[in-house]
Amino acid sequence: MPILLAIILFGLLMSFIALIGGITLILREEMWQQLILPLVAFAAGSLIGGAIFHMIPGAVDKMGNVTALYVWLIAGFIVFYALEEFLHWHHSHTHSHQCNALSLKRDHQHPQKPTSLRIDNCERPECTSTSDLENAENFSNGNGVDMESPFQQTNKVRDCNTRREGKDDDSKSQLSWLILVADAVHNFLGGMFVGASFLDSMQLGISAWLAAAAHEVPQELGDFAILVHGGWTKQKALLFNFASALTFPIGGVIAYLASKAIDVSFMVPFAAGNFLYIGASDLIPEIKHHHGIRQNAVHFASFLVGAGIMLGIRVAFAGW
């Protein structure tokens, strides 16, 4: 198969992974919650295994065991670290969207204190600092007699939260578009790296693609959840998520065209550094803080499966 055709075909296949968000239309929420973390662990193993078993050895074959190779490797790691450190460009795969449970709690031991407002899993400083809320919560006149009924107090708190929700809608809309832009850039860079791997060899290209695809599955599911939570219809979220993923084959084609003028071999160790950073810094921290032997065993096994598949492909093509 011609290299350019392989880059385009595998690039389009990667773009179609963005449509996997549609699976949430048929999955129950409980099943989705059970699957996402094992998928993240599998992606971590695939990325790290792909970098160690395929991309670094492939770069050594192409560039030789020279210092420049390891400079590009650490550069790929450092660049993604810098993006997160200074631009806060972090893709979480376990997005939580529970921000709808309103509860009013009175301090029964100290009735002279104001009513405390709590929004589960969300902070509402605008509400807790407004005079309206202070008035609503000031239910005692010093003699233990309520100045307003609980119904009136609840309405005032609700009004405060309604104003806050208007701001939340704007924030969620901005977040949705930012996610799409970041995802488009992320896919473009991934396409360039995978395209450069295909230029090295078909084996390396397929291995890099598989590792990247394993990472894309939980990421695209998470991005889809953010867009829907931001108020988008599921159809619109799928369409725009797919559109942002089309930058992946574009990146691959650009890497192919650039190879006509410059040596793009450096992209392979650079991409390996990216893979190592994403797997070790982004993905593993999302799964390692969950307690329970059974859950931890599932995550660890999923990680080993991801890394094991990359090792199996290496052994099949290159032997021990």
Buried (B, 14 or more C-beta within 10 A) or exposed (E): EEBBEBBBEBBBEBBEBBBBBBEBEEBEEEEEEEBBBBBBBBBBBBBBBBBBBBBBBBBBBBBEEEEEBBBBBEBBBEBBEEBBEEEEBEBBBBBEEEBEEBEBEBEEEEEEEBBEBBBEEEEBEEBBEBEEBEBBBBBBEEEEEEEBEEEBBBEBBEBBBEEBBEEBEEEBEEBBEEBBEBBBBBBBBBBBBBBBBBBBBBBBBBBBBBBBBBBBBBBBBBBBBBBBBBEBEBEEBBBBBBBBBBBBBBBBBBBBEBBEEEEBBBBBBBBBBBBBBBBBBBBBEBBEEEEEEEBBEBBBBBBBBBBBBBBEBBEEBEEE
